[in-house]
């Protein structure tokens, strides 16, 4: 859709009409001595004025059917408590505004409804909700409010959610259509070089559960590749909520025109995977919008939603060595808890490794780091609380109250691996337990950095990485170390394979244990890879989650959990392990 200013419409129409009149009056050839009867000039047909379109979404608006991307969720909820059936799919939708009535009409798949100002149910600074009821059918439309500032207020793009429900004696059937719409960027104005980062918000619905969050969308306009990272909170129908950061992660590619699509995973208490479709909005791609749809990773349920945002105004960090601007790093983390006696270090208990979501924020003003986990704990670490580890590999921040943040040092000062774009580490919370005279050491291992946006489509690479972690069985706790090796064929998404070589130091007596080598295989989508770690002794598998970082996938890092090792002193008592690793291309 090409935007044309109303003033220019009138000017262009006048010029076109004038040129037609001049052409019609052009002289013809002939004998100058002959004076034929003049042929009357035909009356030119007036050129109709082009239909005006909106420059942006800020009122007042002219009537227009807006370009959009949409997804539809369909659900059926039995009233007897049986499991609901929920699906989601891409949708073809029309959404228009009528300036005469002030109404919005949305239509798709044989359904249609118009909402006017008389149907407004409630509104605030961010959104307006319309509601209509006829018989046993209830229609509601939520639209974000346009604006030039605010988390949900955008000048050129908006989000909409149209919900229709119908209840009978045995069930409630419903649909929800999620869409982004607005004044799209003309194809000719879309950048085809350079890079951009957009601060985005996410809104989603999985029937009885809704989702909201904030993050960023990074795009390499030269290659057309993009990444999306959004931390998400989960809100249930009973009003309770769960903050599960590091939820929505996606990678996609731009088409030849103003369109893009890609795949995502959404790590929540349910878990979803699916597809997103979108485009850029505004005269110079100032904003972005997309609709997404997916299904539950267990095969049940569906989700639809929108992502929209505007270009970031503070710039971006291009590496970790020189952090110039504040930034949120959305994380996946592997967590494990070990409980030891303060008297002699004897293990008193431990938890199995588990996945968690977290957020690591760097504040350039200070500077400082803040770590937030899914239990709503946020701890800030100041530069004055930092110290370099004895071996020079880590910077440790200690707040003096039992919490510490341990980050693998980047740059030339690290004596082991000199990383530029990736890092990894762990957050630790140690709390005294007076009832049993012990300490509970809780750790979350993670990786972060500047992700690879323009990902190689061919070629091979190998990586060497260093590994850290924690492990425990029913008798001992271990601090883990070792190396990781990985090879990847960039043209084959199922190609990442490698090994973890793990050793441990007994936390009570310093005894060293070689836990051996563990193979893993992963599937890559965009700059992300996830997979399983195999171990034979106890016939199981563990998980890992990683990313490629820097230009041309120069570096990589990952976290892992669930590995079971063997301590020769207790061969029938598996040592459960969690940790992280990071490295660079060989």
N, C-alpha and C positions, 0 to 999 in steps of 0.2 A: 504494500500500500504506500503510495507516494503522498506525502503531506504537501498541501498547497495553501498558502496563507490566503484568507478571504480577500484582502486588498489586492493581492496579485491576481486573483481570479478575475476580477473586474478589468484590470489592466490588460491581461492577456486576451480576454474576450474582445475588447475594443480593438487591439492590434490585429487580431485575426480577422475580424469583420472588415477592418480597413483594407487589409491586404487583398481580400477577396474582391472588394469593390474596385480597387485599382486594377487588378487583373482583368476584371470584366470590362473595364473601360479602355483596355489597351487597343491601339490602332491596328488595322489590318492592311496588307499590301494591295496594290492596284495601280491602274494607269492614272497619272495625275491629271490627265486631260479629261478623264471620265468622272462624272459625278453621279455615281449610283445613288439610289435612294438609301438613306441610312437605315441600318437594321437596328431596331430598338434594343438597347442593352437589357438583358434579362434581369429581373429583380432578384438579387442574391437572397439565398435562404439564410436566415439568421442562424448563427452558431449558438446552440444552447449553452448556457453557462454551466461549467462543471459543478457537480454537487459539492458543496463546501464540506470540509472535514475539520476535525478538531486539531488544534496545535498541541494541546496537552489535555489532561483529564481534569484540570482545575476549572470549576464552573466560572462563567456559563458555558454550556456545551451546545453544539448543534446536533441535530439528529444524525446518527451514524450507527452502522453495524460494525462492530469492532473485530479486528483480527485477534485471534485467541489460540491458546493451546488448552486442551481439556482432558479430563479423565473422569470416569464414572465408577462409583462403587455401588453395588447392589447387595442388599441384605434381607434375610428373613429370620425373625426372632420368635420362636415358639413361646407362648405364654406359660407352658407347663414346665419351663426350665431346661428343656432339651437344648443341645448345642445349636447355636445359630449357623446359618450358611451365609458366608460373605465372600464376594468376589470383586475384582477390580479390573478395569480395562481402559485402554485409550478410547477417547470419544471424539466425535465430530459434532461441534456445538455452534450455535449462533447466539450472539449476545448483542443486543442493540439498545440504543437510547432514543426516545421520542421527545424532542424539545417541546412539542405542543402540549403533551400531557405530563411531562416530567417523569415518565415511566420507563422502566427497564423491562425488556422481554428476553427471556432465555428459553431456548428450544433445543431438544436433542432426542433422537430415537423415538419419535412420535409423541413426545411429551412437550408441553409448552405452558408458560405462565408469564403474566405481566404483573409487575409490582409498581405501584405509584406511591406518592408521598402519603396518601391516606392509609397505606398499609404499613407505615413505619411503626415497628414495635418498640425498639429502643435504639439508642445511639450514644456514642461518646466521641472523644477526639480521634480515635483510631478507626472506628468502624460504624456501620449502620446496618440494622437488621430489619427486614421486612417480613411480614407474616400474613398469610391468607388461609382461611379454612372454609371448605365446602363439603358438607356431609361428613363422611369419615376420612376425608383426605386433608392433610395439613401440608401447606407449602411454606417454606422459609427461604429467604435469600439474605446472605451476609456479604457485604461489600466493604473492602477497606476504603478509607476516605483518602482522596487525593491531597497532596500537599508537597511542599518543597523541603520539609525536614520532618523528622520523627521516624520511629522504628517501623511503622506500618504505613507511613504517608509518603507516597511517591507521585511525582509529577506526570510521568508518562506511562506507568504500568500500575495495574491494580489486580487484586485477587478477589475471586468470588466463590461462594459455596452455595449451591442451590440444593436444598433438602426437601424431599417429598416422602411422607409416610402415610400409610393407610393401615388401620387396625380393624380386625374382625374378632370373632369369638375365640380364635385359637392362636393367632399370631399377629405380629406387626411386620409388614413389608415396607421396605423403604429404598430410596435411591439417594445418593449424594453426588453431585457433580462439582468437581473442583476445577477452576480455570483461572488463567492469567490472561489479561487483555490490555489493550491500550493503543498508543500511537507508536507503531514500530519504526525502527531505523530503516531508511531507504537502503536498498542493497548497495547503491553506489557510494554511500557514506560509511559503510561498514569497514573498519580497519582491516587490513590484510598483512600488517606487520606490527612488530612490537608486542607488548603484553599488557594485561590489565587485571586488576583485582577488584572485586565487587564485595561490599559488605551486604550480606543477604540475611533474610529471615525466612523461616519455614513455618507453614501451617499445614496440619494434616489431620485426617480422621480415619479411624478404623472401626466405625460404627459406634460402639459404646465408649471408645477411648479416643482422646484427641491428643495432638502433639504440637509443640511450638518450640522454636529455638532460633539461634543466631549463629552465624559463621561467615565463611567467605567462599567465593567462587573465583578461581584463578584461570585465566585463559591466555594462551599463546596465539595471538591472531595470525602469526605467520604460518604455523603448522595447523591451526584450527583446533588443537587439543585443549581440553579443560579439565579441571578438578573441582569438586565441591566437597567442603568439609563443614558440617553444621552440628553443634552440640544441641541436644534436644531434651526437653522435659516431657514426661508422660503424665497425662491427666485422665483419671477415671471418672465414670459417670456418677460415683458417689461423692465427688468433690475432692478426693484425695489425689496426691500427685507424687511422682518419683522423678528426681532429676537424674537422668542417665546420660551424661555427656558422651561425646564421641559417638553419636548415634548415626547420623546420615553421612555416608561417604559415597561419592560417585565420580565417575570419569566419563567423558564424552568427547564428541567431535563436531565441529561446525560443518555445515553443508556449503555448497557453492553460493547460495543466497543467504538471506538472513534467517537461518534456522540451525538448530543444533539438537542432538539427542545423545543419550548415553544410558548407562546402567548404574544402579546404586544398591547399597546394602544399608539397612537400618537396624542397628543393634539396640533393641529395647528388651523389655521383659518377654515380648513375643518373638520379635525378630522378623524382618521382611527383606525381600529383595525384589527389584523390578526395574522399571524404565522411566526416564524423564525426557520430555520434549519441550523446547522453548525457543526464545528469540531475544534479540536486543531491542530496546525501546529508546525513544528520544531521537532528536535530529542527528546526534553524533554518538550514539550508543551509550548514552549517559546511564541507562538503567537496564536491567535484565529481568526476565520472568520466565518461569517454566512450570508445567504441571507434571506430576509424577503419579504412578500407580504401581502396585506390587502385590505379591502374595506372601503369606506366612512361610518362613523357611521350613516349617514342619509340614507344609502342604495345606494348612488350614488358614482361613481368614484372608482379608484383603485390606489395602490401604490406598487412599488417594490424598493428594495435597498439592500445595504450591510452594515455590521458592521464588522470591523476588528481592531486588536490592538495587543499590546505586554504587557508582564507582567510589572506591575508597579515597579519602581526602588526605590521609596521612602518609601515603607511600607504603612501600613494602620492604621487608628485609630480603636481600638477595643471597645472604649467607648467614651463618651463625657466628662467624669470627667477629664481624662488625655489626652488632645489633643496633640499628639507628632509630627504630620506631617501636612503639609498644605493639605487642602482638599476642593473640591467644593461640596456643597450640592445642588442638583437640586430640585427645589421646585414647587409645585402647591400652589397658594395663592388665598385668597378671599379678594377682594378689595372693599372699600367703601369710599366715600368722604362726609364730613359734613362741612357746611359753617355756621359759627356763627358770630354774631356781637361782636366786641371787647368791645363795650360799656356796654352791659348788658347780653351777652351770648345768646340772642335770635337767634333761628335758622333762617337762611336766605335761606337755600337750602340744598339738599343732592342728592347723586346718588344712584341708585339701586345697590345692591351687584352684583359683577361679578367675574368670574374666571380670573386669570391671571397666567402668568408664571414668574418665578424669579430664581435668582441664589444667594446663600449665600456662600461666600468663607471665609475660615479661613486660615490665614497666620501664620505659626508657628514662622517665623522670625519677631519678633516685641513684642508680637503678635498683630494681628489686624483682624477685620472682614470687609468684603465688601459686599454690597447688590446691586444687579442689577435687574431692572425690565424690562418689555417688551417695555418701552419707551426709552430704551438706557440710562437710568440714572443709574450711578454707584456711590455709596457713600461709602467712607472708614471710618471706625471707629477705633480709636486707643485705646489701653489699658488705656492710661492716661485720656480718655474721659468717663470712666466707673464709675458708681455709683450704689450702691445697693438700691432698692426701700425701702420705709419706712417699709413695711410689711415683707421684707426679701425674697420675692418670686422671684423677677426679678432683672436682671442686665440691667441697662439702659445706653446705649452709646449715648451721645449727642454731635454732631459736632459743636454746637454753631451757626449754620446757618439755623436752622429750621428743620434739619433732625435728627431722633433718631432711634435707634435699641433697641428693648426691648425683651430680651431672658429669658425664664423661667430657673431659676438656677438649675443646676444638682448637685447631690452629697448630702452629709449629712447636709450641711449648710442650705438647704431649710427647713423652718419650716412646710411646708404643705405636699407635696409628694416628696419623695427622689428618683428622677429618675437617671438612670445611662446611658441609651442608647438612650433615646428620649428627645426632647425638643420641644418647640413651642414658638410663640411670634408674634410680629408685627413690621413692619417698618412704620415709620410715617414721613410725609413731611408736614410741616405747612408753608404756604406762605401768606404774607399779601396782601390784595387786596385793594389798596388805593381808587378805584372807589366807593366802597360801605362800606369802613371803617370796613372790616371784615377779618376773617381768614378762609382759606380753609384748613381743616385738612384731609389729605389723608392717609389712612392706608391700609396695606396689611398684612393679617394674614396668618401664615404658620406653618408647622411642619417640623422637620428634625431629623436626627440621624443616628445610625448604624443599617441598616435594618436587619431583620431576613432573613438569607439565607437558613438555614436548617429548613424548616417550619414543625410543627407537622402535621401528617396525620390523627391523631385520638385524641380523648379526648375532654374535654370541659373546658372552662375557663370563668371567669367573670372579668371585669375590672372596676375600679373606677378612674375617671379623674376630673381634675379641668378645668374650662371653663372661657374664656375671650372673649370680643368682643366689638362692637360698633353698635348702632342702631339709627334710626331717623324716624320721620314722618314729616308732614308739619309744625309742631309747636315746636318740642323739639328734642334734641339729648340726647343719653344715653350711658354711659359706662356700659358694661355688665359683669356680673359674674355669677357663678353657678357651677354646677357639671354635669358630664356625666357618664352614666352607660352603659356597653355593655356586652353581653354574646355571645359566639361563640362556635359552634361545629366544630372542626377542620376537621372532616370528611365530612362536608357538606358545599359546597362553598356558598350556599345561606343562611347560618345560622346567620351571624352577625345581631343582633337586639339590640336596646337600647333606652335610653331616654336622653333628654337634659332638665335639670331644670334650667331655666334662670330668672335672676332678673336684674334690671337696676337702675342706679343712674342718675337722671337728671343732665346733664352737666352744666346747668345754675343755678339751685337752690338746688341741692342735694336731691330732692324728690326721694324716693325709690319706685319702681314699681315691683311687682311680675308678670312676664309674663307667668308663669306656666310651664307645662311639655310638651315636644314634643317627640313623638315616631319616631324612624327611623329604616329602614331595609337596608341592604347592601348586595352586592355580593363580594365575596373574590376571588382574583386570585393571587396565590403566597402570598407574604407578603403585598399585597395591598388590599384595599377594597373601594368600591364606592357605594353610595346609595342615597336614598331620605329621607327627613325629612317631616313628615306629620303635617299639622295643619288644624283644622276644621273651625275656625271662618271665614276665607276668602276662604275656599275651594281650597287650593293650596298645592303645595309641593315644598320643597327646596332641595338643594344638599349638599353632604359632600364627602370628599376625604380623605382617611386615610391610615396609614401603621402600620404594626407591627414592633417592634424594639427589638434588642437584642436576645440572645440565647433562643430558645424555645418560641419565641413570648412573652418575659417577659414583654414588655411594648407596648403601642400603643399611637398614636396621630393622629389628624385629623384637617382639616379646614372645615368650612361650610359657606353657604350663602343663601340668599333668604328667610329666615324664616320671617314670619309676625306675630307680637305680638299685643296685645291689651293694650293700656293705658286707665285705667278707666276714666281719665279726658277727653279723646277724643276717645270714643269707636268705632267710625266709621272711624277713621284715622289710618290705620295700621302702625305699627312700623316695618320697614325693618331692618334686622339684618345680621351681618357677624361676624365671629370670628374663634376661634381655641380652641382645648382642648387636654389634654394629661394626661396619667396616667399609672398605672401598674396593673398586675394581683393581684386579691384579695388573 
